[in-house]
Amino acid sequence: MSDTTAYTPPKVWTWDKENGGTFASINRPIAGATHDKDLPVGKHPLQLYSLATPNGVKVTIMLEELLALGHAGAEYDAWLIRIGEGDQFGSGFVEVNPNSKIPALMDRSGAEPVRVFESGSILFYLAEKFGAFLPSAQPARTECLNWLFWQMGSAPYLGGGFGHFFAYAPEKWEYPINRFAMEVKRQLDVLDRRLAEADYLAGDTYTIADMAVWPWYGGLVKGWNYGAGEFLAVHEYKNVIRWADQIHAREAVKRGRMVNRTSGDPAGQLHERHDASDFDTMTQDKQAAE
């Protein structure tokens, strides 16, 4: 449907709380805490506060991959932050991430706690801390970071642009959907051309660049994000599909997708994760239910 009513911006913008669609209750033009609430702290040095959105899944995949490599120091507690209920505006969360967005990480392994926010920063921090999934030699290192920052700069078009207008806006308008669909398809073409010449984004090796991009664009071609696969003709991007399937087959990726998940098949939801055995308990509960 086309928007037939022309909009003339006022001289000064004012916030209309009722005009925000699905996420109106969690979006606001000011920062800071709305209420006092301390964050829980578990038994591991790494404390993750998150939700299994694409940005949250990046980090749980990384942590599970580190553990699969044998990095015992990557054991972590993953606490559920229900953004629909405003948990991200609690005083404890705002102290970790003043931008009030998931994921947020506290590393308590040193003399002074280190807060890490923004998903790309968390991936980079963990890669450097454990010496894994980030090439040390050039040019592969910079190629990895090229794609990491490409994702950080481009994903808002999916989450904040296409996804909002296609799936969540209170009304469907032709212009913004077409504008963002064009941009998403261009980005998918960028990926497809890169993956025609390399197994992974940084080259022959699986890195944090793949972990950053896969939950967004891999999820899109696999039909997990917005249900827009047919609309965007994602079947055209054969190399992206090959790459998405290759990463999805990794056991650590499967585990990482479950952590802090509250939607979809209940059998794939592990709301909080405090020990590797939590996955076994989840499987046992599923079998008992059957």
N, C-alpha and C positions, 0 to 999 in steps of 0.2 A: 504494500500500500504506500502511495506517495504522500508526503506531508504537504497538504495544499494550503496550509496557513503559514504565511510569512511571519518570521519572528524578527522583531526589531529590538536589539539589546538595549536595556536601560542605560542611563549614564553611569549608574553605580549598581553593581550586582548585589542581590540579596539572596539569602539562603532560603529556599523553599523546601522544608523538611518532608513534605508530602509528595515530592516530584522526583523521587530517586529510584523507583522500581524495586526489585527484589532486595537490594542491599541498602535501601534508604536508611534503615535503622542503625547501620554501622558506619556510614560515611558522614563526615562533618568537616567544616572548613577550619577547624581549630585543632591544635594538638593538646597533649597533656592527659592526665588521668581523670576519670570521671568518678572513681571510687577507690577506697583503700582496700587492697587485697594483696597479701604476701604470696609469693610464688612458692610452691612446694619444692623441697630439695631431697633427692634420693641418695642412694648409697654410692653412686659412681661420680668420678670427677666431672664427666661431661653431662650436663643437664640441658635437655632440649625441650623447648616449649613451642608446640606446633600443631598443625592440622594437615591432613593429607590432601591439600591442594597441590597443583603442580609444583609450586615453590617449596612447599613442605616436603614433598616426596623426594626432591633433589637430595636433601640432607640425610633422610633416613636411608636412602639407597647408598649414599657415600659411607655412612657409618656401618651398614651391614656389609658392604664390600671390604672395608678395612678389617672388620672382624673375620671375614672369610679368608683374608690374607694372613691372619694370625696376629694381628695387632691387638693384643689384650687391652691396651690402654684406651682403645676406642669403645669399650663397653660404656653404655649410656642409659640414662633414664629419659624416656620420652613422655612428657606430660601433655595432655590434651588441652588445647586452647580453643574453646568454642566461640568462634568469631561472631556467629549469629546472635550470641548472648552477651557480647561485649567484653569477653574475658581479656581481650587485648588492650582494654582501656583501664585495667586495674593498675594500681600504683606500682606493684612489683614488676609487672610486665613492662610498663613504660620505663622503668629504671634500666631494664635490659635493652629495650628498643624504643627510643623516644619517638619513632615513627609509627608505633602501634601496629606493626604488620608481622605476621608469622613468616618464616620461622625465626626464633631467637635462641641463641646458645650461650650458656655460661660454662666456661672451662675453669674448674676449681682445682686443677692438678698442680698449680704452682703456688708460690708464696702469696701472690695477689690474684684474686679472681679476674678473669678476662671475659668481658662481654663481647659477643660477636653477633652482629645483625646484618641483614641483607643476605639472601641465599647464596649469591655468588661469592661474597666475602667469606661466608662460612665454608664453602667448598674449598676455596683457596687456602684458608687458614688450616683446615684439617689436612689438606694435601701437603702443605709445608711442614706441619707438625709431625706427620707420620712418614713423610718422604715417599708418598705413593700417589699414583694416578695424575701426576703432573711431571712431564718430562724435565730432566735437569739440563739437557743439552739443547743448544740452538741448532736449527730453527724450530724444532718441534715444540719447545717450550712456548715460544711466542705464538706459534700457530694454535696451540691449545688455548692460550689466553685470548687470542683473537676471537675464537668461537665462543668462549665463555662470555666475553663482554658483548659480543653480537647478540647473544641470547638475552642478556640483561637489558639491552637497549631495545630489542624487538618484541619481546613477549608482551609488554603492555598493549601492543596492538591487538593481540589475541585476548588477553584478560580484560583490559580496560576498554578496548575498542570493539572488535568483532564480537567477542563473547557477550559483551553487555548488550549491544544493539540487536544481536541475533537471538539471544536466549533470555535475557533478563530485563530489558527495558519495558516500561509499562505499556508501550505501544510499538508496533513495527513501522519503521520509516525507511523508505527505499534508499534515500541518499546515503545515510551513514552505514547501512548494511553493505551497499555496493562499494562504498569507499574503502571500508575495512576489509571486505572480501578480496578486493583487488590487491591490497597490501599483503594479506595472509598468503594468497596464492603466489605472489612474487617471492615471499620469504621461503615458501615451500620449494619454489623453483631454484632459489639459491642453494638450499640444502640438497636438493636432488642432483644438481650439477656437481656439487662438492663430493657427494657420496658415490657418484659415478666414477670418480678417480681415486677414491680412498675407502678403505673398510670403515674407518672411523673419522671423526671430524678433524683430529689432529694428525691423522695419517694411519699407520698400521696398528696403533695402540689405543686401547680404550682408556679414556681419561675423564677428568671432571667436566670437560666440555660436553661429552656425550651425556653425562649424568645431568647436566644443566638443561640441555636442549630436549632430551628424550621425554620427560614428563609433559612438556608442552606440545611439541610438534609430533613426537612419536604417539602420544596419547590422541592427538587429533586424527592421524591416519588410521589408528586402530579403533576409532569410534568412541573413545572415552570422554572427550571434551566437547560439550555442547551438542552432540548428536548432529553435527553439520557435515559429516563426511560426504554424503551424496550431493549436497548443495555446492560444496567446494570441489567435487570430482577428485577426491584424494587418490582414487585408484590410478590416476595418471602418474603419480610420483613413485615409480617402481623402486628406485634406489632408496628413498626414504622408508618405504615399506619394508624392504629387505633389512635395513639397518634397525628399524623399530622392532622387528621380529627377533633379530639377533640379540638385541639387548634384553628384550622381554624374557628370553629363554634363560637368562642368568638367575640362579637361585637367590642370590643376594638382592637382586632387583625385585623378585617376587615378594621377598620378605619386607623389603623397604616400602613397597606399595601398601602393605597391610597396616603399617604402624600409623597410629593416630587417624585411621580412617573411620568415618561415621556414616558413610553412604554406600549404596550398592549392596551386593550380596553379604549378608551378615557373617557368612563363613570366611570372608576376606577382611574382616574388621578386627583389628587389635587396637582398642582405644588408647591404651597406655602400654608402654613396653619398659620393663625394669630389669629383665634378664633374658638371655637367649632361650631359656626354658619356657618363656611365655608363649612362644610359637607352638611348642609341643602341647602345652595346656589348651591352647585354642583348638588344635587338631583333635585332642581327646574330647573336648566339649562338643565339637561338631559330630564326632562319631557317636557319642552318647545320645545326642539329640536325634540322630538317624535311627 
